[in-house]
Amino acid sequence: MSARHLAVWGDPIAHSKSPALHSAAIRVLGLEWEYGRRQVNADGFAAAIDDLDHSWRGLSLTMPLKEVAFRAAVRHDRHAELTGAVNTLLLEPESAGFNTDVGGIIDAFAEHEVRSVVRARILGAGATAASALVAAVEMGAQRIDVRARRPERAIPLRALGERLGVEVSVSEFAAKIDQVDVTVATLPGGAVLDGSAAFAAGGGTLLDVAYAPWPSALAAAWPSGQVIPGVAMLLHQAVRQVRVFVHGSPLHELEDEAGVLAAMRTALMVSTQP
């Protein structure tokens, strides 16, 4: 039997740690699968999909492909449907789109003993911010403070909050800062935020989804012991992706999942060493 193929697509893509993570999982599971990477932009996505043959099992998608992948999928899981973003595409028997970023955020917090919240803050208003909002709601958040350089970009997040039955306020970074239980920063890696110290003072536990460079300027301003690095989310969303590729569901645990997680964690540590 010939090997099945998987890959991560995006633009840029050379920095992606997904091949190391997924290859480690494949080895533990003993599968005849190959996982690679390919630079694909939004305009070239449809043609690239059409070029795939039946040996392809699925794809991991990073920016800027999460929205176009959502449109390409025939069906979606609930998290993809809520966020309009797909980071995992199962290609057979029909294209199914999943958003494992939501679960990855929840699992990253849980690993650090944060399992329930009342108030949350999200920094940024892009696709990952929508995943962070859904994750916060599923962790129990009743009020969510969204901060963005351009608040008009966060209007869809307010609408998503209404759909989920929670209060979402949207304002600029410089607005008054109230205390929250958790903060999820969805800003690009290397971003420097004015007022980092003020956000840190009342920001609870920080999950900064950026992981390069690390520590981020924001993480460096946060109190010691209250920071979750972006690699934690990266790891846990990838575990859920493996579940999709193996079982067709991000909720169906893997055989020897503890062993898979340990191998993926080791591969991630090696890949992040200077």
PASEBA-1860 file (N, C-alpha, C; in nm, 3 decimals):
! residues 274
1> MSARHLAV> 0.084/-0.120/0.000/0.000/0.000/0.000/0.088/0.125/0.000 ~ 0.063/0.220/-0.088/0.143/0.341/-0.095/0.111/0.433/0.022 ~ 0.207/0.520/0.054/0.190/0.609/0.168/0.080/0.711/0.141 ~ 0.007/0.744/0.247/-0.089/0.854/0.240/-0.015/0.984/0.266 ~ -0.068/1.091/0.210/0.000/1.220/0.219/-0.081/1.322/0.298 ~ -0.008/1.402/0.374/-0.061/1.515/0.449/0.040/1.628/0.436 ~ -0.002/1.749/0.462/0.091/1.862/0.457/0.030/1.982/0.525 ~ 0.116/2.078/0.556/0.071/2.208/0.602/0.093/2.306/0.487
9> WGDPIAHS> -0.009/2.387/0.460/-0.002/2.489/0.356/-0.017/2.627/0.418 ~ 0.049/2.724/0.358/0.036/2.863/0.402/0.137/2.948/0.328 ~ 0.140/3.076/0.362/0.232/3.168/0.298/0.257/3.285/0.392 ~ 0.374/3.289/0.458/0.491/3.201/0.441/0.471/3.067/0.512 ~ 0.559/2.970/0.487/0.542/2.837/0.545/0.672/2.775/0.596 ~ 0.788/2.832/0.558/0.915/2.771/0.594/0.934/2.760/0.744 ~ 0.871/2.850/0.820/0.887/2.852/0.966/0.802/2.748/1.038 ~ 0.708/2.685/0.967/0.608/2.600/1.033/0.672/2.482/1.105
17> KSPALHSA> 0.623/2.457/1.224/0.669/2.343/1.302/0.577/2.222/1.287 ~ 0.473/2.236/1.205/0.378/2.126/1.188/0.441/1.999/1.135 ~ 0.534/2.004/1.037/0.594/1.878/0.991/0.663/1.800/1.103 ~ 0.733/1.869/1.191/0.799/1.801/1.303/0.697/1.741/1.398 ~ 0.593/1.817/1.429/0.490/1.768/1.522/0.417/1.647/1.465 ~ 0.369/1.658/1.343/0.289/1.551/1.286/0.373/1.428/1.252 ~ 0.495/1.448/1.210/0.582/1.333/1.181/0.609/1.254/1.308 ~ 0.623/1.322/1.421/0.643/1.253/1.549/0.520/1.169/1.583
25> AIRVLGLE> 0.400/1.225/1.562/0.277/1.150/1.590/0.265/1.030/1.499 ~ 0.299/1.048/1.372/0.288/0.939/1.275/0.378/0.822/1.314 ~ 0.498/0.853/1.362/0.590/0.747/1.404/0.534/0.667/1.520 ~ 0.480/0.736/1.619/0.424/0.666/1.736/0.305/0.579/1.696 ~ 0.222/0.628/1.606/0.103/0.555/1.564/0.133/0.446/1.462 ~ 0.255/0.444/1.409/0.294/0.339/1.315/0.221/0.345/1.182 ~ 0.190/0.465/1.136/0.115/0.482/1.012/0.208/0.502/0.892 ~ 0.165/0.455/0.777/0.240/0.476/0.653/0.195/0.608/0.590
33> WEYGRRQV> 0.222/0.715/0.662/0.182/0.848/0.618/0.307/0.935/0.604 ~ 0.299/1.032/0.515/0.405/1.129/0.498/0.346/1.269/0.514 ~ 0.416/1.354/0.589/0.366/1.489/0.618/0.469/1.590/0.572 ~ 0.430/1.679/0.483/0.522/1.780/0.431/0.470/1.920/0.447 ~ 0.523/2.011/0.367/0.481/2.150/0.369/0.484/2.205/0.228 ~ 0.402/2.307/0.204/0.397/2.368/0.072/0.355/2.514/0.085 ~ 0.424/2.601/0.017/0.386/2.742/0.017/0.271/2.762/-0.082 ~ 0.157/2.802/-0.029/0.037/2.825/-0.109/-0.028/2.954/-0.060
41> NADGFAAA> -0.059/3.045/-0.151/-0.129/3.166/-0.110/-0.279/3.152/-0.138 ~ -0.355/3.250/-0.097/-0.501/3.241/-0.109/-0.545/3.229/-0.254 ~ -0.480/3.303/-0.344/-0.519/3.299/-0.485/-0.490/3.164/-0.549 ~ -0.388/3.095/-0.499/-0.351/2.967/-0.558/-0.411/2.846/-0.491 ~ -0.494/2.868/-0.387/-0.545/2.757/-0.308/-0.632/2.662/-0.390 ~ -0.727/2.713/-0.464/-0.821/2.627/-0.538/-0.748/2.539/-0.638 ~ -0.653/2.597/-0.712/-0.578/2.519/-0.809/-0.493/2.412/-0.741 ~ -0.435/2.447/-0.626/-0.352/2.351/-0.553/-0.436/2.233/-0.504
49> IDDLDHSW> -0.555/2.260/-0.457/-0.645/2.153/-0.413/-0.680/2.062/-0.531 ~ -0.709/2.122/-0.643/-0.747/2.044/-0.761/-0.635/1.952/-0.808 ~ -0.511/1.986/-0.778/-0.397/1.905/-0.822/-0.374/1.782/-0.735 ~ -0.442/1.772/-0.620/-0.418/1.660/-0.529/-0.485/1.533/-0.580 ~ -0.417/1.420/-0.564/-0.476/1.292/-0.605/-0.533/1.220/-0.483 ~ -0.576/1.096/-0.502/-0.645/1.023/-0.395/-0.552/0.974/-0.284 ~ -0.423/0.995/-0.299/-0.331/0.957/-0.192/-0.332/1.058/-0.078 ~ -0.399/1.171/-0.099/-0.398/1.277/0.003/-0.511/1.258/0.103
57> RGLSLTMP> -0.472/1.254/0.231/-0.567/1.237/0.341/-0.618/1.370/0.395 ~ -0.529/1.469/0.410/-0.574/1.595/0.467/-0.466/1.701/0.468 ~ -0.506/1.821/0.513/-0.418/1.935/0.516/-0.433/2.011/0.647 ~ -0.321/2.066/0.693/-0.324/2.169/0.797/-0.311/2.303/0.725 ~ -0.387/2.402/0.768/-0.386/2.533/0.702/-0.347/2.641/0.801 ~ -0.256/2.725/0.757/-0.221/2.843/0.835/-0.250/2.966/0.750 ~ -0.214/3.082/0.800/-0.246/3.206/0.728/-0.176/3.208/0.593 ~ -0.241/3.257/0.489/-0.372/3.325/0.487/-0.484/3.237/0.434
65> LKEVAFRA> -0.484/3.110/0.469/-0.572/3.013/0.402/-0.692/2.968/0.485 ~ -0.707/3.015/0.607/-0.812/2.960/0.692/-0.952/2.996/0.641 ~ -0.966/3.114/0.585/-1.097/3.154/0.534/-1.129/3.087/0.401 ~ -1.031/3.078/0.312/-1.057/3.012/0.183/-1.080/2.863/0.202 ~ -1.014/2.804/0.301/-1.037/2.662/0.331/-1.178/2.641/0.385 ~ -1.227/2.737/0.462/-1.365/2.728/0.510/-1.461/2.723/0.393 ~ -1.439/2.808/0.294/-1.528/2.812/0.178/-1.515/2.686/0.092 ~ -1.400/2.622/0.096/-1.378/2.503/0.015/-1.440/2.377/0.076
73> AVRHDRHA> -1.461/2.376/0.206/-1.511/2.256/0.273/-1.660/2.236/0.247 ~ -1.698/2.111/0.228/-1.839/2.077/0.207/-1.915/2.083/0.339 ~ -1.852/2.041/0.446/-1.915/2.048/0.577/-1.813/2.098/0.679 ~ -1.863/2.143/0.796/-1.777/2.204/0.897/-1.813/2.153/1.036 ~ -1.714/2.151/1.125/-1.748/2.125/1.264/-1.798/2.256/1.327 ~ -1.848/2.247/1.449/-1.911/2.363/1.512/-1.813/2.479/1.528 ~ -1.691/2.450/1.566/-1.594/2.557/1.586/-1.560/2.628/1.456 ~ -1.551/2.554/1.348/-1.528/2.618/1.218/-1.649/2.700/1.177
81> ELTGAVNT> -1.767/2.648/1.200/-1.889/2.718/1.163/-1.900/2.850/1.239 ~ -1.865/2.850/1.367/-1.876/2.972/1.447/-1.774/3.077/1.405 ~ -1.653/3.034/1.375/-1.544/3.128/1.349/-1.526/3.162/1.201 ~ -1.582/3.080/1.112/-1.560/3.102/0.969/-1.418/3.072/0.927 ~ -1.347/2.992/1.007/-1.207/2.961/0.980/-1.182/2.812/0.992 ~ -1.106/2.758/0.898/-1.070/2.616/0.897/-0.918/2.604/0.898 ~ -0.864/2.537/0.997/-0.719/2.513/0.998/-0.686/2.365/0.973 ~ -0.791/2.284/0.954/-0.772/2.141/0.930/-0.874/2.097/0.826
89> LLLEPESA> -0.825/2.040/0.718/-0.914/1.999/0.609/-0.896/1.848/0.587 ~ -1.002/1.774/0.610/-1.003/1.630/0.581/-1.058/1.614/0.440 ~ -0.982/1.548/0.354/-1.014/1.548/0.212/-1.102/1.432/0.168 ~ -1.122/1.334/0.254/-1.204/1.218/0.216/-1.293/1.177/0.333 ~ -1.411/1.119/0.307/-1.471/1.092/0.175/-1.522/1.219/0.105 ~ -1.545/1.325/0.181/-1.575/1.456/0.123/-1.502/1.559/0.207 ~ -1.474/1.675/0.150/-1.394/1.773/0.222/-1.469/1.824/0.345 ~ -1.407/1.805/0.459/-1.465/1.848/0.586/-1.367/1.942/0.656
97> GFNTDVGG> -1.416/2.057/0.701/-1.332/2.157/0.763/-1.349/2.162/0.914 ~ -1.237/2.176/0.984/-1.237/2.181/1.130/-1.152/2.298/1.177 ~ -1.188/2.352/1.291/-1.106/2.453/1.357/-1.058/2.393/1.489 ~ -0.933/2.349/1.493/-0.879/2.291/1.616/-0.810/2.396/1.702 ~ -0.803/2.522/1.654/-0.743/2.627/1.735/-0.823/2.651/1.862 ~ -0.956/2.642/1.853/-1.040/2.664/1.971/-1.004/2.563/2.080 ~ -1.005/2.435/2.044/-0.969/2.332/2.141/-0.826/2.344/2.187 ~ -0.736/2.387/2.097/-0.597/2.404/2.136/-0.580/2.511/2.243
105> IIDAFAEH> -0.657/2.619/2.234/-0.653/2.724/2.336/-0.705/2.671/2.469 ~ -0.817/2.601/2.464/-0.875/2.546/2.587/-0.779/2.447/2.652 ~ -0.719/2.360/2.572/-0.627/2.259/2.626/-0.500/2.323/2.682 ~ -0.452/2.430/2.617/-0.332/2.498/2.667/-0.359/2.560/2.804 ~ -0.474/2.623/2.820/-0.509/2.678/2.952/-0.525/2.566/3.055 ~ -0.594/2.458/3.016/-0.618/2.348/3.110/-0.487/2.286/3.158 ~ -0.390/2.275/3.068/-0.260/2.219/3.104/-0.192/2.303/3.212 ~ -0.228/2.431/3.216/-0.172/2.522/3.317/-0.273/2.551/3.428
113> EVRSVVRA> -0.367/2.459/3.446/-0.463/2.462/3.557/-0.560/2.579/3.550 ~ -0.587/2.629/3.432/-0.689/2.732/3.412/-0.801/2.668/3.332 ~ -0.913/2.639/3.398/-1.020/2.566/3.332/-1.152/2.642/3.325 ~ -1.164/2.748/3.403/-1.287/2.825/3.399/-1.255/2.972/3.421 ~ -1.330/3.059/3.354/-1.308/3.203/3.364/-1.444/3.272/3.365 ~ -1.445/3.395/3.414/-1.565/3.479/3.409/-1.544/3.595/3.313 ~ -1.426/3.657/3.323/-1.395/3.770/3.236/-1.268/3.741/3.158 ~ -1.267/3.772/3.030/-1.152/3.748/2.945/-1.122/3.870/2.861
121> RILGAGAT> -0.997/3.882/2.820/-0.957/3.989/2.729/-0.887/3.926/2.609 ~ -0.918/3.978/2.490/-0.854/3.933/2.367/-0.787/4.052/2.303 ~ -0.660/4.037/2.273/-0.583/4.142/2.206/-0.568/4.105/2.060 ~ -0.627/4.187/1.972/-0.625/4.159/1.829/-0.764/4.125/1.780 ~ -0.783/4.132/1.647/-0.917/4.114/1.592/-0.918/4.027/1.466 ~ -0.815/3.945/1.448/-0.809/3.861/1.330/-0.878/3.727/1.350 ~ -0.846/3.630/1.261/-0.911/3.499/1.265/-0.887/3.427/1.397 ~ -0.766/3.439/1.451/-0.737/3.370/1.576/-0.815/3.431/1.691
129> AASALVAA> -0.847/3.560/1.682/-0.926/3.624/1.787/-1.065/3.561/1.796 ~ -1.123/3.524/1.682/-1.254/3.458/1.685/-1.243/3.323/1.755 ~ -1.136/3.250/1.730/-1.115/3.122/1.799/-1.098/3.144/1.948 ~ -1.024/3.249/1.985/-1.005/3.280/2.126/-1.136/3.315/2.193 ~ -1.223/3.386/2.123/-1.352/3.424/2.180/-1.437/3.300/2.206 ~ -1.444/3.211/2.109/-1.523/3.088/2.127/-1.465/3.005/2.242 ~ -1.332/2.996/2.249/-1.268/2.921/2.357/-1.302/2.981/2.493 ~ -1.296/3.113/2.503/-1.327/3.180/2.630/-1.470/3.152/2.673
137> VEMGAQRI> -1.563/3.155/2.578/-1.703/3.127/2.610/-1.717/2.983/2.658 ~ -1.650/2.890/2.594/-1.662/2.750/2.635/-1.595/2.725/2.769 ~ -1.505/2.816/2.810/-1.446/2.807/2.944/-1.531/2.879/3.048 ~ -1.642/2.939/3.005/-1.735/2.999/3.099/-1.738/3.149/3.101 ~ -1.660/3.216/3.016/-1.657/3.363/3.018/-1.793/3.423/2.990 ~ -1.829/3.523/3.069/-1.956/3.593/3.053/-1.937/3.731/2.992 ~ -1.817/3.787/3.011/-1.785/3.917/2.954/-1.646/3.911/2.891 ~ -1.635/3.962/2.770/-1.509/3.955/2.695/-1.475/4.094/2.643
145> DVRARRPE> -1.356/4.138/2.675/-1.304/4.268/2.635/-1.210/4.248/2.517 ~ -1.246/4.300/2.401/-1.163/4.289/2.281/-1.094/4.422/2.256 ~ -0.963/4.416/2.237/-0.885/4.536/2.207/-0.822/4.524/2.069 ~ -0.832/4.628/1.989/-0.778/4.626/1.854/-0.728/4.764/1.815 ~ -0.625/4.768/1.733/-0.576/4.897/1.684/-0.683/4.966/1.601 ~ -0.758/4.886/1.527/-0.871/4.939/1.450/-0.998/4.869/1.498 ~ -1.069/4.928/1.594/-1.185/4.862/1.654/-1.291/4.819/1.553 ~ -1.300/4.888/1.439/-1.401/4.850/1.341/-1.378/4.708/1.288
153> RAIPLRAL> -1.254/4.661/1.292/-1.226/4.524/1.247/-1.284/4.419/1.343 ~ -1.315/4.461/1.465/-1.365/4.368/1.566/-1.517/4.361/1.571 ~ -1.584/4.432/1.483/-1.732/4.427/1.481/-1.784/4.284/1.466 ~ -1.725/4.200/1.379/-1.773/4.062/1.371/-1.759/3.984/1.503 ~ -1.661/4.021/1.585/-1.644/3.954/1.714/-1.759/3.990/1.808 ~ -1.805/4.115/1.802/-1.920/4.153/1.882/-2.044/4.075/1.838 ~ -2.060/4.059/1.706/-2.173/3.982/1.654/-2.163/3.836/1.696 ~ -2.041/3.781/1.698/-2.021/3.643/1.741/-2.057/3.629/1.889
161> GERLGVEV> -2.020/3.728/1.969/-2.056/3.726/2.110/-2.206/3.725/2.130 ~ -2.278/3.806/2.052/-2.424/3.807/2.061/-2.481/3.670/2.025 ~ -2.424/3.607/1.925/-2.470/3.474/1.884/-2.450/3.372/1.996 ~ -2.341/3.390/2.071/-2.308/3.296/2.178/-2.368/3.337/2.313 ~ -2.433/3.453/2.318/-2.501/3.495/2.439/-2.411/3.554/2.545 ~ -2.300/3.618/2.503/-2.210/3.682/2.600/-2.189/3.827/2.561 ~ -2.150/3.907/2.660/-2.124/4.049/2.638/-1.983/4.068/2.585 ~ -1.970/4.131/2.470/-1.839/4.160/2.411/-1.826/4.310/2.392
169> SVSEFAAK> -1.727/4.369/2.456/-1.697/4.510/2.437/-1.576/4.522/2.346 ~ -1.574/4.625/2.264/-1.465/4.646/2.169/-1.411/4.787/2.187 ~ -1.280/4.800/2.199/-1.221/4.933/2.216/-1.077/4.931/2.170 ~ -1.016/5.049/2.166/-0.876/5.063/2.130/-0.789/5.017/2.246 ~ -0.663/4.993/2.217/-0.570/4.948/2.320/-0.557/5.048/2.434 ~ -0.572/5.177/2.403/-0.548/5.280/2.504/-0.666/5.303/2.598 ~ -0.779/5.237/2.576/-0.896/5.257/2.662/-0.869/5.204/2.803 ~ -0.956/5.244/2.895/-0.941/5.201/3.034/-0.934/5.050/3.044
177> IDQVDVTV> -0.845/5.002/3.133/-0.822/4.858/3.147/-0.877/4.808/3.280 ~ -0.973/4.720/3.275/-1.027/4.655/3.395/-0.963/4.518/3.412 ~ -0.980/4.462/3.530/-0.918/4.332/3.559/-0.996/4.219/3.494 ~ -0.922/4.119/3.443/-0.982/4.000/3.382/-0.911/3.876/3.437 ~ -0.972/3.760/3.412/-0.912/3.634/3.458/-0.803/3.583/3.364 ~ -0.825/3.601/3.233/-0.728/3.555/3.134/-0.719/3.657/3.021 ~ -0.603/3.657/2.956/-0.581/3.738/2.837/-0.528/3.647/2.728 ~ -0.585/3.659/2.609/-0.532/3.587/2.493/-0.483/3.691/2.393
185> ATLPGGAV> -0.353/3.691/2.367/-0.294/3.783/2.271/-0.283/3.713/2.137 ~ -0.345/3.771/2.035/-0.344/3.712/1.901/-0.267/3.800/1.804 ~ -0.179/3.883/1.857/-0.102/3.976/1.776/0.012/3.904/1.705 ~ 0.061/3.957/1.594/0.173/3.894/1.522/0.297/3.885/1.610 ~ 0.378/3.783/1.585/0.502/3.769/1.658/0.590/3.891/1.638 ~ 0.652/3.938/1.746/0.737/4.055/1.739/0.665/4.186/1.759 ~ 0.531/4.183/1.770/0.456/4.307/1.789/0.488/4.368/1.925 ~ 0.505/4.499/1.927/0.530/4.572/2.051/0.405/4.653/2.081
193> LDGSAAFA> 0.351/4.634/2.199/0.225/4.697/2.235/0.248/4.804/2.341 ~ 0.210/4.928/2.312/0.217/5.033/2.414/0.121/4.999/2.526 ~ 0.166/5.017/2.649/0.080/4.987/2.763/0.083/4.843/2.806 ~ 0.186/4.769/2.768/0.195/4.627/2.806/0.187/4.608/2.957 ~ 0.254/4.696/3.031/0.255/4.683/3.177/0.115/4.698/3.234 ~ 0.034/4.788/3.178/-0.102/4.807/3.227/-0.187/4.684/3.199 ~ -0.172/4.626/3.081/-0.246/4.504/3.051/-0.203/4.390/3.143 ~ -0.074/4.383/3.172/-0.022/4.275/3.257/-0.072/4.287/3.400
201> AGGGTLLD> -0.088/4.411/3.450/-0.125/4.431/3.589/-0.260/4.371/3.623 ~ -0.354/4.376/3.531/-0.486/4.321/3.560/-0.530/4.216/3.460 ~ -0.431/4.152/3.396/-0.464/4.064/3.285/-0.478/3.917/3.316 ~ -0.459/3.878/3.444/-0.470/3.737/3.478/-0.364/3.654/3.408 ~ -0.398/3.533/3.369/-0.306/3.445/3.298/-0.305/3.481/3.150 ~ -0.186/3.496/3.095/-0.170/3.531/2.954/-0.138/3.409/2.870 ~ -0.214/3.391/2.762/-0.176/3.299/2.655/-0.143/3.384/2.534 ~ -0.016/3.386/2.497/0.028/3.462/2.380/0.047/3.363/2.267
209> VAYAPWPS> -0.039/3.368/2.165/-0.034/3.266/2.061/0.091/3.275/1.976 ~ 0.159/3.390/1.978/0.285/3.402/1.905/0.393/3.321/1.978 ~ 0.483/3.260/1.901/0.590/3.182/1.965/0.728/3.215/1.910 ~ 0.737/3.308/1.818/0.867/3.351/1.768/0.859/3.499/1.731 ~ 0.946/3.583/1.788/1.047/3.549/1.889/0.982/3.528/2.026 ~ 1.051/3.454/2.111/1.000/3.429/2.246/1.111/3.453/2.347 ~ 1.078/3.518/2.460/0.945/3.569/2.494/0.909/3.691/2.411 ~ 0.781/3.706/2.386/0.732/3.825/2.317/0.747/3.944/2.410
217> ALAAAWPS> 0.737/4.064/2.353/0.744/4.184/2.435/0.633/4.185/2.539 ~ 0.516/4.136/2.502/0.404/4.132/2.594/0.430/4.031/2.707 ~ 0.476/3.912/2.670/0.504/3.810/2.771/0.611/3.855/2.868 ~ 0.709/3.930/2.818/0.817/3.978/2.906/0.766/4.076/3.010 ~ 0.655/4.143/2.982/0.598/4.240/3.076/0.508/4.175/3.179 ~ 0.472/4.047/3.159/0.374/3.980/3.244/0.441/3.924/3.369 ~ 0.369/3.913/3.480/0.427/3.853/3.601/0.473/3.710/3.577 ~ 0.583/3.673/3.639/0.637/3.538/3.626/0.534/3.435/3.674
225> GQVIPGVA> 0.524/3.327/3.600/0.431/3.220/3.638/0.291/3.238/3.587 ~ 0.263/3.348/3.516/0.129/3.371/3.464/0.127/3.379/3.311 ~ 0.225/3.317/3.247/0.236/3.324/3.102/0.237/3.183/3.042 ~ 0.151/3.163/2.942/0.148/3.038/2.866/0.200/3.070/2.726 ~ 0.308/3.005/2.682/0.364/3.037/2.550/0.277/2.983/2.437 ~ 0.290/3.045/2.322/0.211/3.003/2.207/0.235/2.861/2.163 ~ 0.354/2.806/2.194/0.380/2.668/2.154/0.285/2.570/2.222 ~ 0.230/2.609/2.338/0.134/2.521/2.406/0.007/2.507/2.323
233> MLLHQAVR> -0.044/2.618/2.272/-0.160/2.612/2.183/-0.125/2.536/2.056 ~ -0.007/2.564/1.999/0.037/2.496/1.877/0.038/2.345/1.895 ~ 0.090/2.300/2.008/0.097/2.158/2.037/-0.042/2.096/2.046 ~ -0.129/2.157/2.125/-0.258/2.094/2.151/-0.352/2.101/2.031 ~ -0.344/2.208/1.952/-0.428/2.210/1.832/-0.379/2.105/1.733 ~ -0.248/2.077/1.733/-0.193/1.975/1.643/-0.238/1.835/1.685 ~ -0.246/1.810/1.815/-0.298/1.680/1.862/-0.440/1.660/1.810 ~ -0.520/1.763/1.817/-0.657/1.753/1.767/-0.660/1.735/1.615
241> QVRVFVHG> -0.564/1.794/1.546/-0.555/1.771/1.402/-0.524/1.624/1.372 ~ -0.434/1.566/1.449/-0.402/1.424/1.429/-0.527/1.339/1.451 ~ -0.606/1.373/1.551/-0.731/1.301/1.572/-0.820/1.308/1.448 ~ -0.827/1.426/1.388/-0.908/1.442/1.267/-0.855/1.353/1.155 ~ -0.724/1.355/1.134/-0.665/1.277/1.024/-0.682/1.127/1.047 ~ -0.679/1.084/1.173/-0.689/0.941/1.203/-0.835/0.897/1.210 ~ -0.916/0.971/1.285/-1.053/0.926/1.316/-1.163/1.010/1.251 ~ -1.128/1.125/1.193/-1.229/1.209/1.134/-1.299/1.301/1.231
249> SPLHELED> -1.249/1.308/1.355/-1.310/1.393/1.457/-1.204/1.444/1.553 ~ -1.206/1.573/1.589/-1.110/1.625/1.686/-1.140/1.581/1.830 ~ -1.254/1.516/1.850/-1.294/1.474/1.984/-1.265/1.326/2.012 ~ -1.227/1.251/1.909/-1.202/1.108/1.921/-1.055/1.087/1.958 ~ -1.028/1.050/2.083/-0.890/1.039/2.129/-0.816/0.928/2.056 ~ -0.685/0.946/2.046/-0.598/0.853/1.976/-0.561/0.735/2.064 ~ -0.529/0.625/2.000/-0.469/0.514/2.073/-0.331/0.561/2.121 ~ -0.302/0.537/2.250/-0.177/0.584/2.311/-0.160/0.734/2.291
257> EAGVLAAM> -0.265/0.810/2.322/-0.256/0.954/2.304/-0.149/1.016/2.394 ~ -0.130/0.960/2.511/-0.025/1.012/2.601/0.112/0.999/2.534 ~ 0.136/0.885/2.468/0.262/0.866/2.399/0.278/0.958/2.280 ~ 0.168/0.979/2.208/0.169/1.072/2.094/0.201/1.213/2.142 ~ 0.133/1.256/2.248/0.154/1.390/2.301/0.299/1.410/2.346 ~ 0.354/1.309/2.414/0.492/1.319/2.462/0.590/1.331/2.345 ~ 0.568/1.251/2.240/0.657/1.256/2.124/0.646/1.390/2.052 ~ 0.525/1.442/2.040/0.506/1.571/1.975/0.568/1.683/2.058
265> RTALMVST> 0.556/1.674/2.188/0.616/1.776/2.275/0.769/1.777/2.261 ~ 0.828/1.657/2.256/0.972/1.648/2.238/1.015/1.706/2.104 ~ 0.940/1.672/1.999/0.973/1.724/1.867/0.961/1.876/1.864 ~ 0.864/1.931/1.935/0.847/2.075/1.940/0.963/2.141/2.014 ~ 1.007/2.080/2.123/1.120/2.135/2.198/1.246/2.137/2.113 ~ 1.269/2.028/2.039/1.387/2.022/1.952/1.381/2.128/1.843 ~ 1.260/2.145/1.786/1.245/2.238/1.674/1.255/2.384/1.716 ~ 1.236/2.411/1.844/1.244/2.550/1.891/1.378/2.586/1.953
273> QP> 1.470/2.488/1.957/1.602/2.519/2.010/1.679/2.606/1.912 ~ 1.756/2.704/1.964/1.831/2.794/1.875/1.942/2.719/1.801
END
